[in-house]
Amino acid sequence: MLGYVTASTETSQNTADTIPVGGGGPRSGLRAAKRGRGLRVLAVAAAGLAGLLAAVIALDLGGAVDVEAVPGLSAADPAVTWAAGLLKYAYDLAMLAAVGCTIAAACFLPGRADARVRLSAQSWRWLRVGAAASGLWAAVALVSLPVDFANTFARPLSGVTLPGLWSYIAQYEQGRALGLTVLLAGAAAVAAARAFTIPGAALAAVLALAAAVPPVFTGHSASNGNHQIAVDGLLIHIVAAAFWAGGLFALFIARKDPAVAARRYSAAAAFAYPAVAASGLIVFVANVAFSDLWASAYGRIALAKLAVLAVGGVLGWAHRRRTLPAVAAGSRRAFNQLAAVELALMAVAFGLASSLSVTPPPAEELPDPNTALLGFPTPEPITLARLLTDWYPSVLFCTAALAATGFYIAGVVRLRRRGDTWAWYRTALWIGGWAVIVLTTSTGLGKYGMVLFSAHMVQHMALNMLAPILLVLAAPVTLALRALKPDRAGGPREWLLAALHSKWSSFISRPLIALLIYLTSLYLMYFTGMFEWAMRSHFGHLFMTAHFLAAGSLFFWVVIGPDPKPRPLSYPAKVLLYFVSIVFHAIFGVTLMMGTTLIADGWYTQIAVPWVADLLADQRAGGGIAWGFGEIPSLIIIVVLIGQWARSEEREGRRLDRMAERAAASGHPEDDPHEVYNAYLASLDQERR
Ligand code: HEM
């Protein structure tokens, strides 16, 4: 019997229990618990049906299943189109349950991020549901492969062959993305099924989130004129929606400790809700004109989602006002009732969303052929004014900047409220670092970086050197450790400490490993085919930008970061490490300046920007920038290192003086470090004579 016999047991605050092994308890309580579970299963089934109904109506009214016969072309089989639309709904539901339950197991209840400490019973149960949902998700994605293939190529299902299917997976983005989701969702299922600890649950959650990503780079958003903005927006949209709906689902099926989990979920849901709203609108206006919101079937489905979102917001507010306090007080009834309605609403939103993703948006005339490649029309000849004013926001990096700056300032405010101080220049450095990232990725530089190698190299240097230097000098880890509240049972602060002390962070923060990662981003990216891949695929471009930032931040964290590190380095070693990196940077720059072959020539010749006369000359200019740009950060690094070194010497000096004073006060000159040192020098002198 699994340790819950009466209704009150369900609200026990005790999170310390491990994996359940037995049971027992008063019969009536057991019946009540069983009835409660039965009602919740019914509510989940009802929500699923409500979503299905919404999906069917939207698929029909939205025109996604209307098959138009085009003379000379075979028409899609309506049954296949319906199957594709409904499978998308099943896919989205399994996704939200998998993402929601694995995240809940890793984060909703306190627990030590220690591989030796087992999960609580409730977290373990979430993982079981997460494993089942991930497995179902992988299966649905697998079944969707032949159906999507048949739907895309207007064939009956019986016309799908294995070689055909294989070429769909190997050669077509949609097929490849679904194939990746099958693998990642399958891996999430295995990880969730085998996990008994918080690190294990966290791995399952990361795999589940990763499984949601590949199809984002292949849908409507990836093929329209604004695809960079639309895809970034959709990425945030799907992750926020999956967490918002999936987290509520996990909370609703929870048998134990709903109060603690509800508190953590609702804190995060307060961010997920506006994220879903804003990103949904961003995706919509990036995909089609705003007026299409009411003028097209595609738009009307999105409008219905907006209505659902508005009602969802009101329910969320009601939760905060009424049901969550009741749950904290031990009564779950009000919460269950409201959550059941909210789950049905979420399922309806997912039903609408899945049909929206297969409903053709209004056709759009692309201004020029490059727009499909770049996500924007070919830019005019480069000028400083256009660099500064012709913005094309990177939704992901702007959102990251907003979130990172917001959390940093919240941390500083918390310290201040506690009466602790935090140096103002650190906050300025943090904001400065993120400003460099936004200016580099979202101003005209973002656009010209796609068509000019030299402009791209300015981006590379700013993201790989300048921004990381400013960010690491802001000591974000120290601020987090000071601002986050300690939680004996295990919370964000303890998870950060566990991550800092993990074997993984101790490995990658080894100075030579950090240097290696830093330099590979230079040589591997440009002297293999990787750069062309990164320029052609939006995922590749995001990966490249994030890698530059992460590799630079790791390297400069090791060299000049004031934060505590698993392996502190001596100052001479830091100076040496940095000089080695400068040498390799210079070699890289000179190699480009002397280069005679065009890097990513397929890309630059395809976009064929009319006002770039000599691509090789532009590449050589990029080499000059790589070589020259290093000078600025080098100056900062040397000044900072000398300053840090001097201060640490001062601190050491003060420490030795204090020891000398204590030794003098206690009458133990042998403890006086200065005396000891002088004695050592005297002994050396003796030996020489
Ligand atoms: C209750 C709130 C919402 C939820 C749970 C939600 C959920 C989702 C999900 C899961 C997808 C991905 C569908 C798929 O590819 O299978 C999606 C796509 C999308 N959502 Fe939402 N959404 C919500 C609200 C909104 C709002 C308010 C808007 C904008 C008005 C919006 C606009 C979009 C657009 C444009 C897409 C892309 C569809 C496509 O591929 O063409 N969503 N949404």
Boltz pocket constraint, residues with backbone or C-beta under 6 A from the ligand:
constraints:
  - pocket:
      binder: B
      contacts: [[A, 88], [A, 92], [A, 219], [A, 220], [A, 221], [A, 234], [A, 237], [A, 238], [A, 241], [A, 242], [A, 245], [A, 276], [A, 277], [A, 279], [A, 280], [A, 281], [A, 283], [A, 284], [A, 287], [A, 302], [A, 303], [A, 305], [A, 306], [A, 307], [A, 308], [A, 309], [A, 312], [A, 345], [A, 346], [A, 349], [A, 350], [A, 353], [A, 354], [A, 356], [A, 357], [A, 358], [A, 359]]
      max_distance: 6.0
